[in-house]
Amino acid sequence: MFCHRKPPSQTWRTFLENHTDCIAGIDFFTVPTATSRILYVFIVLSHDRRHIVHFNVTAHPTAQSTAQQLVEAFPFDYALRYLLRDRDAIYGEKVRRRIKSLGIEEVITAPRSPWQNLFCERVIGSIRRECLDHVIVLNDRHLRRIVREYISYYHKCRTHLSLNKDPPETRAIQPPELGDVVAFPHIGGLHHRYERIAA
């Protein structure tokens, strides 16, 4: 008697590689302020070019506000098939209904497995190490401005090994004959963009 086995399912890494052009990840992280308030930053990251599609800052995240953020992040012409998220209670029934209404399939990570949402975790780590660890946040408006400035730098200037040392927004290679290298400060001089400028 022969036993019919199901073919093995693809590994997590294979799934991410096969669908990288149609996956986005979402996650929250916390930021303390100078007055010991805790603020929450919501990040939506597209996997294909590591592009931060959307972010928001709030002191009191709710399922309703998170569902609204997803609508703002994904207009109806956005080609997204999968949304990767963890099991946080904030992603309640309202969020799940909203994701379904957008025609997106949820992919929920295993409990206590942040490595399964690795691109979101990595960008959150970059935001912390390269920006927020060097700044004292005053309030939600201040944090929103700082994160917006960092995201602009991240998209246009910060290189990624996984993108062949290109930033998420592709930039042209500048040969030496274009001129001298000039530094342009970002985020109050915390980081710099380097361009060749003709003399």
N, C-alpha and C positions, 0 to 999 in steps of 0.2 A: 504494500500500500504506500502510495506516494503522498507526501505532505506538501501542499502548496503554500509556499511562504510568500509573503508580500515582499516586493523589492525594497531594499533599504532606502529610507528617505535621505535626501541630501543633507549634508552637514550644515551647521549654522553658517560657517564661512562661505560655503558654496552658494547657499541661498543669498547671502549678501552680495557676493560677486556677480551672480547671475542676474540680479534685479537692481543693481546699483543705480541705474538710470531712472528708476521709478519708486524709490524708497526715500522717505523722510523720517527723521527721528525727532521726538519731542522729549523735553525734560525740564524740570525746575531745579534751580539752585538758590541757596540763601546767601545774603550779604548783610553783615551787621553795619549799622550806621554809627556815627560819632556819639549819638545819644542812646546807644544800645537798643535801638529798634531793629527788628529783623525784617528785611525786604526780600521778596521772592522775584527771581528773574525767570521768565518762561522763554525757552529757546526752541525754535523750529529749524532744523538743519536738513537740507537736501543732500543726499549722499553722493550724487554724481560729481559735483565740483566742490563739495564741502561748503556750499553756499548757505549762509544764515538767511533763511527766507523771511523770518519774522522773530521779533522779541518783544517782550513787554515787562514792565516792572509794576509790582503791586505789593501792598502791605498785607492784604487779605485775599488770597486766592480762593476762588470758589469754582464749583463745577460749571456754573452758568457763565462766569467770565472766561473760563478756559475754553468752553465751547465757542464763545464769541471770538476768541483769539484764533481759533482754527479756521473760522469763516474768513477772517481778515488775512490769514496766512495763505489760504488756498482759494483763489478765485476759480470760477467754474471752468475756465479754459486751461487750468493747471493740470498737466498730465502726471498724476500721481496714482499709483496703484496700492502701495502699502504704507502704513504709518506705524512706525516702531515706537513702542512705549513700555514703561515699566508698570508695576502693579499698584502704584500709588492710589490711595483712596480718592484723590481729587478727580481722577478719571472715572467718575460715576456714570449713572444712567444717562444723564443729559449729554455728557461728552460722547459716550458711545453712540447715542442716537444721532448726534450731529455728524460724527465721523461717517456713519452709515449713510446719512442723507447726502453727504458729499461724494458718495460712490467710492469710498476708500475702504480697504480691508485692513483691520487692525492686526498687528503682529505683537503679541504680548511676551515680554521676556520672562524667563524663569525667575522664581523668587531669589532675591539677594544675588543677582547676576548682572552687575552693571557692565561687565565686559561684553554682554550681548548687545548693548546700545553704545558700542565703543566710539563711534564718530561723535555722538553728542557728548559723551563723557570726555572725550579728548578736547573738543572745542571749549567745554566748560573749564577744563584744566588750563587751557591756553588763556582764556579770559582772566582767570584767577592769577596765574603766575606772571603773565606778561602785562597785566593792567591793574586789577583790583588789589593785589598784594602791595602795590606801591602808592595807593591813594586812600585817603580818609574820606569815606562817603558821608555826606551831610544829610541828604534826604532823598526821597524817591525821584524828584526832578533832577537832582545832581547825578544820581546813579544812571538815570535814563540817558542823560547827555554823555556821560563817560562811556557807557556801553555802546551808544550810537557811534561815537568817535572811534572806539576800538574796532567796531565792525567795519567801518569804512576803511580803516587801515588794513584789517584782516582780509577784506575782499580785494583790495587793489594793490597791496604791497607785500603782504606776508606770504612767503613761499612755502610750499608743501612738497615734501619728498614724494608723496603718493601722486602728485600732479606734475611730476618731472620738474620740480623746482619752479613751478609757476603758481601765482596766486589764483584764487577761485575765479576772478575776472581776468582772463588772459591778457597779457601785455606783450607788446612787440619787443624783440631783442634789439638793444641799442648798440651798434658797433662803435668803436673808439672814434671814428671820424666824425661822429655827431657832435663832439665837443667834450668839455670837461665834466666830471661827475660833481653834481651839486646835491647837498642834503636838504630835504624839506622836512621839518619837524611835524610829528603827529602826536596827538594826545598830550599837549603841553610839553613836547620835547622828550617824552618817554620813549618814543620810537621815531624812526626816520624813514623816509622814502628817498631813494637815490635815483636821480635821472641825469642823463647827459644833456647839457645845454650848450649851444653854440656860443662862442665868445663874442 
